[in-house]
Amino acid sequence: MREARLGDVVASMKNGMYKPASEYADDGIPCLRMYNIEAGSIVWRDIKRMKVTPQEYADYGLHEGDLLVNRVNSRELVGKAAVIPGALEPSVFESKNIRVRLDTSKALPKFINYQLFARGSKHFANNAQQVVGMASISQGQLSDFPIVLTDVDEQRRIVAEIEKQFSRLDEAVANLQRVKANLKRYKAAVLKAAVEGRLVETEASLAHREGRSYETGNQLLQRILEQRRIQWAGRGKYKEPEFLTNVSRVDIPEGWTWASLEQLHLQIADVDHRMPKGQQDGVPYVSTKDFLDDEGIDFAGAKRISSEDYEALCRKVKPERGDVLLSRYGTVGEVRAVTVDSPFQASYSVAILKPVRENFPVRFLIAALRSEVVTAQIKRDVRATAQPDLGLAHIRKFVVPLPPIGEQVRIVEELDRCLSVIREVEAEVAANLLRAHSLRKATLAKAFMKAD
């Protein structure tokens, strides 16, 4: 067992080819780019094809067992590598990659690739040159990458053991991903049941059984509309929201009704589309990218704007505790509740929904907005442009089911219980996926410690 350099086992290295966009064609030869190297393997997606001459293919063609190493990328990704598999369609490689051909009497491609996968990222991040926001490595730096060597038969045994362990990990990760997908489907099913009146006993059923009267969803809607008129004071001339007719989305239980978002809100608006200038300190300016996976908002990581820009934007609409944010541009349909009192503003990619206050549980509304009932309306009305765009006029006309108040409270309580269980399992799955990633790294570390 001995220490060596990658250059000690290299037969040849070559930087990839560059051609202008005019040389790319659907009937050309696949050209592998830096995006086609991932986690030590070639990933066959977003393949670009280019026209090449026979001589160019002879010079830049990829053969089974070649190592393709990324030489230009972000600092944390530069140096990622993959072995070219035997079944790959005849391909060439772009200029941001280096092709490495090994002397296979000295080193097996997979044996070297696993070492690059284990230590390459850290090594090249510390040694790469930085040029205009991108890091790059040279053939000389790649040649100097430290490796360990043993005889080819021992290399073959080490590779076989790594692949056996990785196969087990791959199976475990696939199972975890299936659990994750099932949890997503279960969450959607729970939300669907909640807004279709199948999660708890309905208020109508309880009232019939207990021999009492109750306020129906339609009576609740009339009360909300009355509150809407009262709370409109000082906003100018009041306009009654349109009453919808022939609403048929899904069957709803006795005692429920349909209501438009316009009926349930004082205002549904976004800010002016002029992008305010960012600065180091100031008021958070939240966009969809600041919506966290746990249904929160990353105010700390959001862009900052001046207090003057904040006040100017607030003249149109000002987000406050109890409001609801709905992403309407780019990533469409993400919903977040405003649960803070500190000032912030939402970008024009986010609609700000200001519910009628009092006697209107916003948490049921949020469940409805996240359910299939509303996502189906979003899919129907979103405008397919370069970035998906959902107009405010469409949002105002979206309809949601409205149960009696008491039933809304019980639905939300049961929904919280179900979603709490889902979150616990999701956290366990995430922890196990991280554990699998750590085990993969530990397997490589152990394999090459043996070789030391």
N, C-alpha and C positions, 0 to 999 in steps of 0.2 A: 504494500500500500504506500502510495507516495503523493506528495503535493505536486501540482503542475499548473501550467497555464493553458487556456483554451487553444492558443496558437500552436501549442505543441502537438495537437492532434488534428489540426486543420489541413485539408488538402487545398482548399481555395475559398476565397471570400469575394463577393461581388455586390456592389450597391445596385438597387433596382433601377428600372427605366422610368423616364418621364416623357409623357406625351401630352399635347394640348387637348382640350375637351373635344375638339373637332375630330380627333382620332379615335374617340370612343364610339362603339357601334353595337347594336343588339346582337349582331351575328359575329362579333369578334371573339377573341380568346379571353377567358377570365383573367383579370389582373387582381391579385390579392393585395389588399391595402392593410394599413395598421389596424383597422377595425375588424379584420378577419382573424386576428390572433387574440385569443381569450383563454385565460386559465390554463396555459400550457398546450392548447389545442387550436387547430384551425376550425373556425366556425364559418359555415357556408351560408352567409346571408348578405343582403345588400351588395351583391356581386356586380362589379363594373366590368364591362368587356371592352377590349380595345383591338384595333386593327394592327397586326404585327406581321412583319416579313418573315420568311423562313430563317433568315440569318438572325433576326432579332429573337426568334423563338429559340434558336440554337444557343444564343448568348444568355438569354434571360429565362429560359424554361425551367420549371421546378420538377425535380425528380423525387421519387420515393426515398425517404431517408434524409433529404435536405433539411437543414434547420433554417427557418425563416425568423429573423430577429428584427424587431422594430427599433430603428435607429433615431427617429425623430418623433417626439410626442410630448405630453406633459411630463414633468419630472418624475411623478410617481408611477407612470406607465412605461416610460422609455426602457428598452431592454427586454420587454416581454418577448417570449419566443414560443415556437411550436415546431413539431416535426411534420413534414409533409407525408400524409398517408398514401398507401399504394393505390387506393381506389379513387383518388382525386382526379377530376377532369383535367386534362392538360392545361396548365396555367402558367402565367408569368407573374412578376411581382413589381410593385411600384417603387419609386425612388426613396421613399421613407423607410424602406426595409433593406436588410442585408441578407443575402443568401450565404449560408455557411455549409460547405461540403467537408465532411470529416474523412480522415483516413480510418476506415472502419477496421483495419487491422489493429488499431490502437484504442479506438473508442466507439461504442455504440451510440447512435443518435439519441435514443431514448435516455440512455444513461447521462448524457450531457444535458439534454433538455430538462430532465428532472432537477439537475443542479442549478440550471438557469432559473427554473420555476421556484426553487427553494430560496435562492440567494440573490438572483439577478436584480430584482427590483430595488432592493436596499443598496446593493453595490453600485448600480448605475445611477441611482438618484444622488448618491454622494459624489460621483465622479463626472457626471455629464456636464457639457457646456450649456449655458443658457443663452438663447438667441431669440429675441423678439417674442417673449412669452412662451417659447418652446425649448425643451431640452433636447440635446443631440449627443450621440456617441459616435466615435469613429471606429474604423476597422481595427486600428491599433489598440484602442481601449477595449474593444471586444476580445482581441487576441490576448490581452493581459488579464482577462477574467480568471480568477483563481479556481481551479478544479482539483478534485482528487481522482486518482487513477488506480486501477487494479487490472489484473488480466481480464481478457474479454469474457472468458467463461464465468468469472466471478461477477462481472458487470451484468451478464445475462441473468444470473441468479438474483442479484439485487433488484433489477428491473422487474422480474417476475414477482418478487415478494411485494414490491411497491404496488404493482398493478392488482395483486390479490387484495391488499388492504384497501386500495382506492375503490375497487369494485364493491366491496362491502359498504364503504362509506357512500358511494353513489346510490346504492339501493336504499340505504337509510335516508339519504337526502330526498330521494324520489318519494319515499313514503311520507316524509314530513311535508313535502310540497303538496301531496295529495290531501293530507289533513288540512293544510292551509286553504286549499281550494274548496274543500268541503265546508270549512268554517265560513268562508265567504258566502257560499250558497245558503248555508243555514241562517246566517245573519239576514240575507235578503228575504228568506222565507219567513223569518220572525217579523221583520218589518212589514211584509205583505199581509201577514195574518193580523198584525196590530191595526193596520189602517183599513182592513176589510171586516173588522168586528169579530174575528175568530180567536183572539188571544185570551179574552176574559169573557165572563157572562155579560150580556148586554144590559144596559139600564132598563130597557123595555121589559126584558125577561124578569129581571129582579123586581121591578115595580108590579108586574102582573102577579108574580108569586107572593109578594108581600101585601098586595091589595092597596097600593098607594098610587098617587099621581107622580109625574116627574116632568121636568123641563126638557122638551125635545130639542134636537139639534136645530130644527127650524126656528123654534122660539129663541134659542141661544143666539142664532144668527141675527134675528131681529134686534136683540138686545145689544149685540156687538155693533150693528149698524147705527143704533141710537147713540151709543158711546162715540162712534166715529164722528157723527155730526157734532156732538158736544166738544170733542177734542180738536175739531177742525178750527175752532174759534181763533181768529187772528191770522189765518192762512189765506184769506181772500174768499172769493165766492165759492160756496160749496157745490160740488157736482156729485149727484148720486151715482155710485158705481153701477155698472150695468148688471141687471139680473139675467142670469144665464138660463136658457131654455134648452130642452132636449139634451141634457147632460146624461150620457150613458158611458161610463168608463167600466165600472165593475158593479156588481150588485152590492148594495149596502144594507145593513140591518134596519129593522123597524126603529124609528126614533132618530135616525141619522138623516143628514141632508148634505147636499153639495154646496160648496162656497168657492168663489173665485178668490185668488190672492188679493185682488184689488179690494174686494169687500172686507177682507180681514186686516187690511193695513191702511194706515194713514198716508204712507208714502212708500213708493218703490222707485228708487232712483240710483243713478251713479254720478260720480263727480265729472267735472269738465275733462275732456280727453287730452288737454294740454299736460304734458309730462312735467311735473315740477323738478327743479334741479336738486340733486342729492347733495348732502353735506355730512360731515363727520358726526355732528350732534344735532339734536332737534326732535321733531315729532315723528313717530313711526308712520311710514307710508306702506301699508300692507297690500301685497298682491297674492295671487293664488300660490306662488312658490313658497309663501310663508305659512301655508296651511299644513299643519303637522299631521302625521299619520294617526296620532292618538285623538284626533278631533279637536286639537287645540290650535293656537295661533302663535307663531314664533315672532313676538314683538321685538325681542332683543336682536334678532338677525335681520329685521326688516330695514329697508332703505329709510334714511332720515331726511326730513324736509324742514325748512324754516317755519317759524311760528306765523310769519306773514303769509306764506303759501298755504299753511294749514287753515288759517282763518278765511282766506279767500275761497278755498275749496268747500269749507263748511257752510258758506252762504247758500249753496245749493242743497247739500244734505250732510248732516253731521252724525256719524255713528255713535251710539250710546249703549249702555248696558241694557240688555233685553232685546236689542235689535238682532236681526239675522243677516248673515252674509251669504250670498249665493254667487259662485263664480260663473261668469257669463261669457268669457272670452278665452280662447286657448283651451285650458282644461275646464270643461263646462260641467256644472251640476254639483260641485263640491259645496257642502253646507257647513257653516260654523255659527255657533251662538256667540254673541258678544257678552262676556261675563266679567268685564273689567270696567272700572270707572276712569282710568287714566286716559288722556286724550290720544287719539290716533286717527288716521284717515285711511280709507280704502281706495285703491287705484280704480281706474275706470273699467278694469277687467272684472270687477266685483260689483254686483248689485247689492244695495243696502235696503233691507226690508224693515220698515218700522211698524210693528204690529199695533193694533188698537190696544191700549192699556186697559187693565182691570178685566177680570172675569174671562180671560182668554189665555189658557195654558200654552205658552209658546213651545214647550217641549213636545207636545203632540204634533204641532205644526212641523217641527224639525223632523220628527219621525216620518211624517207624510212626505216632506220634501226629499227625503233620502230613499223613499220606497219606490217600488216599480210603478205605482200610480202616477208619480210625477216624472220619473226618469223616462217613461214612455212618451210623455208630452214633450220633454226636452228633446228626445231623439226626433220627434215629429217636426219640431219647429226650429231646431238649430240650423243655422245657415252655414253650408259647407264652403268656406273660402280658404285662403292660405292658412288661416287659423279659425277653427270653429267659433261661431259667433251667435249668441242668443240675445235677441232684442228684448228690451224692457217691455215693449207692448205685448209680446208673447207671454212674458213672465206674469204680467198683471192678469192675463186671461187664464192662467193655469188654474185648474180646479182641484180641490182637496176635499175628502170627506170630513164632515164635522159631526162628531158624536156629542151626546149630552156631557156636561161638565164632569159629573161624577164618574162617568165611564171613562172619560179622558184620563182622569187621575189614576184610576185602576189600571188602565192600559199602560200608562207611563211607568207605574211601579213594577208591573210584570215585565215590561220591556227592559227596564233597568236591570232586573234580576237576570234575565236571559242574556243580555249583552255583557253583564259582568262575568258570567260563566265563560262566554266566548272570549272575552279579553284575557282571562286567566289562561285558557288553553292556547290562545295566540301567543302570549308571553312565553309559555313553556316551549312551544314550537320554535319561536325565534331563538330562545336560549339553546335549544338542541341544534339548530342550524349553525349557530356560532360555534358550538362545541364540535360539530363535524368539521368545520373549517379549521379549527385549532388542531384537531386530530390529524387532518391532512398535512398540516405543516409539521406536526410532531413526527409523523411517519417519515417524511423526507429527512428531517433532522437526524432521526435515529438511523436511517439507512446510510447516510453519508458520514455519520460518526463512526459507524462500523468500518467504512472505507478508510477513515483516518488511521 
